[in-house]
Amino acid sequence: QKDYDQALKAFSKEVGAPDVLVCDPHPTQTKLEVKEYCNKIGTKLRVLEERTQWADRAELYIGILKDGTRKDMRTSDAPVVLWDYCME
């Protein structure tokens, strides 16, 4: 969580700036530096409200995605250090 802004910068450099970034209301994801960077690269920052059906649905789909990736990694016997690349 503490390296969120640096990870966002690395992601936008490598993949490109997203049109919209939907994030949790966690302070590391909504701090001023993140808002300024999103504004600078032309990304609209949208913050989910806690404990709403939209936040819960997002968490559900994130969990499904992680479970599927975890199963694929186990099946292919991929090392854990490749987790981020497997998620892409």
N, CA, C and O atoms as a printed pandas DataFrame, in Angstrom:
     atom_number atom_name residue_name chain_id  residue_number  x_coord  y_coord  z_coord
0              1         N          GLN        A               1    0.806   -1.201    0.000
1              2        CA          GLN        A               1    0.000    0.000    0.000
2              3         C          GLN        A               1    0.850    1.267    0.000
3              4         O          GLN        A               1    0.476    2.267   -0.611
4              5         N          LYS        A               2    1.979    1.226    0.675
5              6        CA          LYS        A               2    2.768    2.452    0.798
6              7         C          LYS        A               2    3.414    2.879   -0.520
7              8         O          LYS        A               2    3.763    4.049   -0.683
8              9         N          ASP        A               3    3.576    1.956   -1.450
9             10        CA          ASP        A               3    4.202    2.265   -2.735
10            11         C          ASP        A               3    3.178    2.433   -3.851
11            12         O          ASP        A               3    3.512    2.299   -5.028
12            13         N          TYR        A               4    1.950    2.722   -3.492
13            14        CA          TYR        A               4    0.862    2.796   -4.472
14            15         C          TYR        A               4    1.142    3.824   -5.559
15            16         O          TYR        A               4    0.983    3.531   -6.744
16            17         N          ASP        A               5    1.557    5.023   -5.168
17            18        CA          ASP        A               5    1.786    6.071   -6.168
18            19         C          ASP        A               5    2.930    5.714   -7.109
19            20         O          ASP        A               5    2.876    6.027   -8.299
20            21         N          GLN        A               6    3.962    5.061   -6.586
21            22        CA          GLN        A               6    5.075    4.641   -7.441
22            23         C          GLN        A               6    4.650    3.522   -8.382
23            24         O          GLN        A               6    5.068    3.491   -9.540
24            25         N          ALA        A               7    3.821    2.602   -7.893
25            26        CA          ALA        A               7    3.316    1.522   -8.735
26            27         C          ALA        A               7    2.416    2.078   -9.835
27            28         O          ALA        A               7    2.443    1.595  -10.967
28            29         N          LEU        A               8    1.628    3.084   -9.504
29            30        CA          LEU        A               8    0.762    3.722  -10.501
30            31         C          LEU        A               8    1.593    4.385  -11.598
31            32         O          LEU        A               8    1.262    4.290  -12.780
32            33         N          LYS        A               9    2.663    5.051  -11.203
33            34        CA          LYS        A               9    3.542    5.693  -12.185
34            35         C          LYS        A               9    4.202    4.656  -13.091
35            36         O          LYS        A               9    4.272    4.841  -14.306
36            37         N          ALA        A              10    4.683    3.569  -12.496
37            38        CA          ALA        A              10    5.323    2.512  -13.286
38            39         C          ALA        A              10    4.321    1.869  -14.236
39            40         O          ALA        A              10    4.648    1.590  -15.390
40            41         N          PHE        A              11    3.108    1.635  -13.758
41            42        CA          PHE        A              11    2.076    1.045  -14.601
42            43         C          PHE        A              11    1.735    1.946  -15.780
43            44         O          PHE        A              11    1.643    1.481  -16.916
44            45         N          SER        A              12    1.550    3.225  -15.511
45            46        CA          SER        A              12    1.168    4.134  -16.598
46            47         C          SER        A              12    2.291    4.327  -17.604
47            48         O          SER        A              12    2.032    4.605  -18.774
48            49         N          LYS        A              13    3.542    4.181  -17.161
49            50        CA          LYS        A              13    4.666    4.254  -18.100
50            51         C          LYS        A              13    4.725    3.006  -18.974
51            52         O          LYS        A              13    4.929    3.094  -20.185
52            53         N          GLU        A              14    4.545    1.848  -18.350
53            54        CA          GLU        A              14    4.697    0.589  -19.065
54            55         C          GLU        A              14    3.487    0.270  -19.940
55            56         O          GLU        A              14    3.643   -0.154  -21.086
56            57         N          VAL        A              15    2.299    0.468  -19.413
57            58        CA          VAL        A              15    1.079    0.068  -20.108
58            59         C          VAL        A              15    0.391    1.244  -20.790
59            60         O          VAL        A              15   -0.225    1.092  -21.845
60            61         N          GLY        A              16    0.503    2.405  -20.179
61            62        CA          GLY        A              16   -0.190    3.588  -20.672
62            63         C          GLY        A              16   -1.158    4.102  -19.622
63            64         O          GLY        A              16   -1.571    3.362  -18.729
64            65         N          ALA        A              17   -1.511    5.351  -19.730
65            66        CA          ALA        A              17   -2.395    5.969  -18.746
66            67         C          ALA        A              17   -3.830    5.494  -18.974
67            68         O          ALA        A              17   -4.346    5.583  -20.087
68            69         N          PRO        A              18   -4.467    4.994  -17.928
69            70        CA          PRO        A              18   -5.871    4.589  -18.078
70            71         C          PRO        A              18   -6.775    5.814  -18.173
71            72         O          PRO        A              18   -6.437    6.880  -17.657
72            73         N          ASP        A              19   -7.913    5.664  -18.825
73            74        CA          ASP        A              19   -8.875    6.760  -18.895
74            75         C          ASP        A              19   -9.484    7.032  -17.535
75            76         O          ASP        A              19   -9.665    8.183  -17.139
76            77         N          VAL        A              20   -9.802    5.946  -16.814
77            78        CA          VAL        A              20  -10.427    6.045  -15.496
78            79         C          VAL        A              20   -9.725    5.074  -14.561
79            80         O          VAL        A              20   -9.412    3.949  -14.951
80            81         N          LEU        A              21   -9.479    5.501  -13.341
81            82        CA          LEU        A              21   -8.899    4.652  -12.314
82            83         C          LEU        A              21   -9.901    4.569  -11.171
83            84         O          LEU        A              21  -10.204    5.573  -10.527
84            85         N          VAL        A              22  -10.411    3.369  -10.922
85            86        CA          VAL        A              22  -11.363    3.142   -9.834
86            87         C          VAL        A              22  -10.598    2.529   -8.677
87            88         O          VAL        A              22   -9.957    1.489   -8.829
88            89         N          CYS        A              23  -10.667    3.176   -7.516
89            90        CA          CYS        A              23   -9.891    2.698   -6.377
90            91         C          CYS        A              23  -10.723    2.707   -5.102
91            92         O          CYS        A              23  -11.827    3.249   -5.051
92            93         N          ASP        A              24  -10.151    2.086   -4.078
93            94        CA          ASP        A              24  -10.754    2.071   -2.750
94            95         C          ASP        A              24  -10.560    3.422   -2.084
95            96         O          ASP        A              24   -9.714    4.208   -2.512
96            97         N          PRO        A              25  -11.333    3.702   -1.040
97            98        CA          PRO        A              25  -11.153    4.972   -0.335
98            99         C          PRO        A              25   -9.972    4.966    0.635
99           100         O          PRO        A              25   -9.902    5.816    1.522
100          101         N          HIS        A              26   -9.055    4.031    0.481
101          102        CA          HIS        A              26   -7.885    3.967    1.355
102          103         C          HIS        A              26   -7.041    5.231    1.175
103          104         O          HIS        A              26   -6.874    5.698    0.048
104          105         N          PRO        A              27   -6.510    5.789    2.256
105          106        CA          PRO        A              27   -5.740    7.036    2.156
106          107         C          PRO        A              27   -4.564    7.001    1.183
107          108         O          PRO        A              27   -4.247    8.022    0.574
108          109         N          THR        A              28   -3.912    5.854    1.024
109          110        CA          THR        A              28   -2.780    5.800    0.086
110          111         C          THR        A              28   -3.243    5.922   -1.362
111          112         O          THR        A              28   -2.476    6.350   -2.225
112          113         N          GLN        A              29   -4.490    5.549   -1.634
113          114        CA          GLN        A              29   -5.005    5.594   -2.997
114          115         C          GLN        A              29   -5.700    6.907   -3.321
115          116         O          GLN        A              29   -6.010    7.178   -4.481
116          117         N          THR        A              30   -5.942    7.712   -2.315
117          118        CA          THR        A              30   -6.656    8.975   -2.535
118          119         C          THR        A              30   -5.856   10.194   -2.085
119          120         O          THR        A              30   -6.388   11.303   -2.027
120          121         N          LYS        A              31   -4.584    9.989   -1.769
121          122        CA          LYS        A              31   -3.792   11.131   -1.288
122          123         C          LYS        A              31   -3.540   12.143   -2.405
123          124         O          LYS        A              31   -3.727   11.842   -3.584
124          125         N          LEU        A              32   -3.131   13.299   -2.033
125          126        CA          LEU        A              32   -2.965   14.431   -2.951
126          127         C          LEU        A              32   -2.015   14.109   -4.101
127          128         O          LEU        A              32   -2.280   14.484   -5.243
128          129         N          GLU        A              33   -0.906   13.415   -3.810
129          130        CA          GLU        A              33    0.066   13.090   -4.866
130          131         C          GLU        A              33   -0.569   12.227   -5.961
131          132         O          GLU        A              33   -0.292   12.417   -7.145
132          133         N          VAL        A              34   -1.417   11.283   -5.559
133          134        CA          VAL        A              34   -2.085   10.410   -6.528
134          135         C          VAL        A              34   -3.070   11.222   -7.360
135          136         O          VAL        A              34   -3.132   11.068   -8.580
136          137         N          LYS        A              35   -3.835   12.081   -6.705
137          138        CA          LYS        A              35   -4.800   12.917   -7.422
138          139         C          LYS        A              35   -4.104   13.834   -8.421
139          140         O          LYS        A              35   -4.565   13.995   -9.552
140          141         N          GLU        A              36   -2.999   14.431   -8.003
141          142        CA          GLU        A              36   -2.252   15.328   -8.895
142          143         C          GLU        A              36   -1.669   14.566  -10.075
143          144         O          GLU        A              36   -1.695   15.055  -11.204
144          145         N          TYR        A              37   -1.139   13.365   -9.820
145          146        CA          TYR        A              37   -0.555   12.580  -10.907
146          147         C          TYR        A              37   -1.633   12.156  -11.905
147          148         O          TYR        A              37   -1.425   12.229  -13.116
148          149         N          CYS        A              38   -2.770   11.720  -11.399
149          150        CA          CYS        A              38   -3.868   11.334  -12.292
150          151         C          CYS        A              38   -4.309   12.524  -13.137
151          152         O          CYS        A              38   -4.576   12.373  -14.329
152          153         N          ASN        A              39   -4.384   13.677  -12.542
153          154        CA          ASN        A              39   -4.754   14.886  -13.280
154          155         C          ASN        A              39   -3.708   15.198  -14.354
155          156         O          ASN        A              39   -4.048   15.591  -15.470
156          157         N          LYS        A              40   -2.444   15.020  -14.004
157          158        CA          LYS        A              40   -1.342   15.305  -14.925
158          159         C          LYS        A              40   -1.367   14.401  -16.160
159          160         O          LYS        A              40   -1.087   14.855  -17.270
160          161         N          ILE        A              41   -1.705   13.112  -15.963
161          162        CA          ILE        A              41   -1.691   12.173  -17.088
162          163         C          ILE        A              41   -3.062   12.040  -17.762
163          164         O          ILE        A              41   -3.227   11.266  -18.705
164          165         N          GLY        A              42   -4.038   12.804  -17.267
165          166        CA          GLY        A              42   -5.359   12.798  -17.890
166          167         C          GLY        A              42   -6.244   11.638  -17.490
167          168         O          GLY        A              42   -7.142   11.252  -18.238
168          169         N          THR        A              43   -5.999   11.080  -16.319
169          170        CA          THR        A              43   -6.789    9.964  -15.818
170          171         C          THR        A              43   -7.812   10.466  -14.803
171          172         O          THR        A              43   -7.471   11.217  -13.889
172          173         N          LYS        A              44   -9.053   10.052  -14.966
173          174        CA          LYS        A              44  -10.097   10.433  -14.021
174          175         C          LYS        A              44  -10.056    9.458  -12.853
175          176         O          LYS        A              44  -10.119    8.245  -13.052
176          177         N          LEU        A              45   -9.954    9.976  -11.650
177          178        CA          LEU        A              45   -9.883    9.156  -10.437
178          179         C          LEU        A              45  -11.281    9.023   -9.845
179          180         O          LEU        A              45  -11.922   10.017   -9.503
180          181         N          ARG        A              46  -11.742    7.787   -9.729
181          182        CA          ARG        A              46  -13.046    7.511   -9.118
182          183         C          ARG        A              46  -12.823    6.667   -7.877
183          184         O          ARG        A              46  -12.114    5.662   -7.920
184          185         N          VAL        A              47  -13.422    7.074   -6.786
185          186        CA          VAL        A              47  -13.240    6.387   -5.510
186          187         C          VAL        A              47  -14.543    5.690   -5.134
187          188         O          VAL        A              47  -15.605    6.311   -5.085
188          189         N          LEU        A              48  -14.441    4.386   -4.870
189          190        CA          LEU        A              48  -15.606    3.623   -4.438
190          191         C          LEU        A              48  -15.982    3.989   -3.007
191          192         O          LEU        A              48  -15.114    4.269   -2.179
192          193         N          GLU        A              49  -17.246    3.985   -2.731
193          194        CA          GLU        A              49  -17.688    4.173   -1.357
194          195         C          GLU        A              49  -17.536    2.849   -0.624
195          196         O          GLU        A              49  -17.743    1.783   -1.203
196          197         N          GLU        A              50  -17.177    2.921    0.644
197          198        CA          GLU        A              50  -17.014    1.700    1.425
198          199         C          GLU        A              50  -18.350    1.027    1.656
199          200         O          GLU        A              50  -19.378    1.682    1.828
200          201         N          ARG        A              51  -18.312   -0.291    1.656
201          202        CA          ARG        A              51  -19.470   -1.112    2.005
202          203         C          ARG        A              51  -20.710   -0.851    1.151
203          204         O          ARG        A              51  -21.833   -0.934    1.648
204          205         N          THR        A              52  -20.519   -0.544   -0.102
205          206        CA          THR        A              52  -21.659   -0.406   -1.003
206          207         C          THR        A              52  -21.716   -1.633   -1.894
207          208         O          THR        A              52  -20.767   -2.417   -1.934
208          209         N          GLN        A              53  -22.807   -1.804   -2.600
209          210        CA          GLN        A              53  -22.909   -2.963   -3.486
210          211         C          GLN        A              53  -21.858   -2.917   -4.584
211          212         O          GLN        A              53  -21.415   -3.966   -5.052
212          213         N          TRP        A              54  -21.446   -1.715   -5.008
213          214        CA          TRP        A              54  -20.443   -1.603   -6.073
214          215         C          TRP        A              54  -19.077   -2.007   -5.566
215          216         O          TRP        A              54  -18.330   -2.689   -6.268
216          217         N          ALA        A              55  -18.739   -1.592   -4.342
217          218        CA          ALA        A              55  -17.450   -1.975   -3.767
218          219         C          ALA        A              55  -17.419   -3.480   -3.518
219          220         O          ALA        A              55  -16.422   -4.141   -3.807
220          221         N          ASP        A              56  -18.501   -4.012   -2.987
221          222        CA          ASP        A              56  -18.552   -5.449   -2.712
222          223         C          ASP        A              56  -18.473   -6.258   -4.011
223          224         O          ASP        A              56  -17.820   -7.301   -4.051
224          225         N          ARG        A              57  -19.127   -5.787   -5.059
225          226        CA          ARG        A              57  -19.087   -6.480   -6.351
226          227         C          ARG        A              57  -17.675   -6.435   -6.932
227          228         O          ARG        A              57  -17.194   -7.426   -7.481
228          229         N          ALA        A              58  -17.019   -5.295   -6.811
229          230        CA          ALA        A              58  -15.644   -5.174   -7.307
230          231         C          ALA        A              58  -14.726   -6.139   -6.567
231          232         O          ALA        A              58  -13.901   -6.812   -7.184
232          233         N          GLU        A              59  -14.867   -6.205   -5.253
233          234        CA          GLU        A              59  -14.047   -7.127   -4.464
234          235         C          GLU        A              59  -14.311   -8.572   -4.871
235          236         O          GLU        A              59  -13.383   -9.381   -4.916
236          237         N          LEU        A              60  -15.564   -8.905   -5.166
237          238        CA          LEU        A              60  -15.908  -10.254   -5.597
238          239         C          LEU        A              60  -15.176  -10.609   -6.885
239          240         O          LEU        A              60  -14.574  -11.678   -6.982
240          241         N          TYR        A              61  -15.226   -9.715   -7.875
241          242        CA          TYR        A              61  -14.578  -10.004   -9.155
242          243         C          TYR        A              61  -13.052  -10.012   -9.044
243          244         O          TYR        A              61  -12.380  -10.769   -9.745
244          245         N          ILE        A              62  -12.518   -9.184   -8.179
245          246        CA          ILE        A              62  -11.068   -9.219   -7.947
246          247         C          ILE        A              62  -10.680  -10.561   -7.349
247          248         O          ILE        A              62   -9.669  -11.147   -7.736
248          249         N          GLY        A              63  -11.474  -11.049   -6.410
249          250        CA          GLY        A              63  -11.223  -12.363   -5.806
250          251         C          GLY        A              63  -11.295  -13.486   -6.824
251          252         O          GLY        A              63  -10.469  -14.398   -6.805
252          253         N          ILE        A              64  -12.281  -13.427   -7.717
253          254        CA          ILE        A              64  -12.415  -14.445   -8.764
254          255         C          ILE        A              64  -11.204  -14.419   -9.688
255          256         O          ILE        A              64  -10.680  -15.471  -10.057
256          257         N          LEU        A              65  -10.758  -13.227  -10.062
257          258        CA          LEU        A              65   -9.586  -13.082  -10.921
258          259         C          LEU        A              65   -8.330  -13.642  -10.242
259          260         O          LEU        A              65   -7.545  -14.356  -10.866
260          261         N          LYS        A              66   -8.152  -13.313   -8.967
261          262        CA          LYS        A              66   -6.980  -13.814   -8.236
262          263         C          LYS        A              66   -7.017  -15.329   -8.094
263          264         O          LYS        A              66   -5.988  -15.986   -8.251
264          265         N          ASP        A              67   -8.184  -15.894   -7.799
265          266        CA          ASP        A              67   -8.295  -17.347   -7.676
266          267         C          ASP        A              67   -7.956  -18.039   -8.990
267          268         O          ASP        A              67   -7.241  -19.041   -9.003
268          269         N          GLY        A              68   -8.467  -17.506  -10.089
269          270        CA          GLY        A              68   -8.173  -18.092  -11.391
270          271         C          GLY        A              68   -6.694  -18.027  -11.722
271          272         O          GLY        A              68   -6.122  -18.988  -12.238
272          273         N          THR        A              69   -6.079  -16.895  -11.425
273          274        CA          THR        A              69   -4.644  -16.739  -11.683
274          275         C          THR        A              69   -3.832  -17.683  -10.806
275          276         O          THR        A              69   -2.863  -18.289  -11.263
276          277         N          ARG        A              70   -4.231  -17.803   -9.551
277          278        CA          ARG        A              70   -3.535  -18.692   -8.614
278          279         C          ARG        A              70   -3.608  -20.139   -9.125
279          280         O          ARG        A              70   -2.608  -20.856   -9.089
280          281         N          LYS        A              71   -4.783  -20.568   -9.597
281          282        CA          LYS        A              71   -4.931  -21.931  -10.120
282          283         C          LYS        A              71   -4.073  -22.136  -11.354
283          284         O          LYS        A              71   -3.428  -23.175  -11.497
284          285         N          ASP        A              72   -4.060  -21.154  -12.249
285          286        CA          ASP        A              72   -3.229  -21.256  -13.455
286          287         C          ASP        A              72   -1.755  -21.352  -13.106
287          288         O          ASP        A              72   -1.007  -22.110  -13.723
288          289         N          MET        A              73   -1.343  -20.575  -12.106
289          290        CA          MET        A              73    0.070  -20.598  -11.713
290          291         C          MET        A              73    0.441  -21.951  -11.108
291          292         O          MET        A              73    1.526  -22.472  -11.365
292          293         N          ARG        A              74   -0.457  -22.515  -10.308
293          294        CA          ARG        A              74   -0.181  -23.837   -9.719
294          295         C          ARG        A              74   -0.125  -24.906  -10.803
295          296         O          ARG        A              74    0.744  -25.779  -10.778
296          297         N          THR        A              75   -1.050  -24.837  -11.749
297          298        CA          THR        A              75   -1.102  -25.822  -12.826
298          299         C          THR        A              75    0.162  -25.786  -13.675
299          300         O          THR        A              75    0.693  -26.828  -14.059
300          301         N          SER        A              76    0.637  -24.583  -13.963
301          302        CA          SER        A              76    1.824  -24.450  -14.810
302          303         C          SER        A              76    3.122  -24.477  -14.012
303          304         O          SER        A              76    4.210  -24.405  -14.583
304          305         N          ASP        A              77    3.002  -24.581  -12.681
305          306        CA          ASP        A              77    4.167  -24.608  -11.784
306          307         C          ASP        A              77    5.036  -23.352  -11.955
307          308         O          ASP        A              77    6.264  -23.427  -11.923
308          309         N          ALA        A              78    4.381  -22.203  -12.136
309          310        CA          ALA        A              78    5.091  -20.927  -12.291
310          311         C          ALA        A              78    5.559  -20.405  -10.938
311          312         O          ALA        A              78    4.860  -20.581   -9.940
312          313         N          PRO        A              79    6.726  -19.768  -10.883
313          314        CA          PRO        A              79    7.208  -19.209   -9.618
314          315         C          PRO        A              79    6.357  -18.019   -9.169
315          316         O          PRO        A              79    5.794  -17.300   -9.995
316          317         N          VAL        A              80    6.271  -17.824   -7.866
317          318        CA          VAL        A              80    5.449  -16.765   -7.273
318          319         C          VAL        A              80    5.909  -15.377   -7.714
319          320         O          VAL        A              80    5.093  -14.457   -7.785
320          321         N          VAL        A              81    7.177  -15.209   -8.008
321          322        CA          VAL        A              81    7.676  -13.887   -8.408
322          323         C          VAL        A              81    7.053  -13.411   -9.721
323          324         O          VAL        A              81    7.150  -12.230  -10.053
324          325         N          LEU        A              82    6.425  -14.298  -10.459
325          326        CA          LEU        A              82    5.785  -13.919  -11.721
326          327         C          LEU        A              82    4.321  -13.541  -11.544
327          328         O          LEU        A              82    3.614  -13.337  -12.531
328          329         N          TRP        A              83    3.855  -13.444  -10.302
329          330        CA          TRP        A              83    2.454  -13.158   -9.999
330          331         C          TRP        A              83    1.948  -11.934  -10.754
331          332         O          TRP        A              83    0.906  -12.007  -11.406
332          333         N          ASP        A              84    2.657  -10.818  -10.681
333          334        CA          ASP        A              84    2.206   -9.590  -11.337
334          335         C          ASP        A              84    2.079   -9.771  -12.845
335          336         O          ASP        A              84    1.126   -9.284  -13.454
336          337         N          TYR        A              85    3.029  -10.462  -13.442
337          338        CA          TYR        A              85    2.985  -10.660  -14.886
338          339         C          TYR        A              85    1.859  -11.603  -15.283
339          340         O          TYR        A              85    1.258  -11.448  -16.346
340          341         N          CYS        A              86    1.578  -12.571  -14.437
341          342        CA          CYS        A              86    0.482  -13.507  -14.728
342          343         C          CYS        A              86   -0.861  -12.793  -14.648
343          344         O          CYS        A              86   -1.792  -13.155  -15.367
344          345         N          MET        A              87   -0.976  -11.792  -13.792
345          346        CA          MET        A              87   -2.228  -11.050  -13.665
346          347         C          MET        A              87   -2.493  -10.205  -14.901
347          348         O          MET        A              87   -3.650   -9.925  -15.215
348          349         N          GLU        A              88   -1.458   -9.798  -15.603
349          350        CA          GLU        A              88   -1.639   -8.985  -16.802
350          351         C          GLU        A              88   -2.189   -9.851  -17.887
351          352         O          GLU        A              88   -2.423   -9.376  -18.998
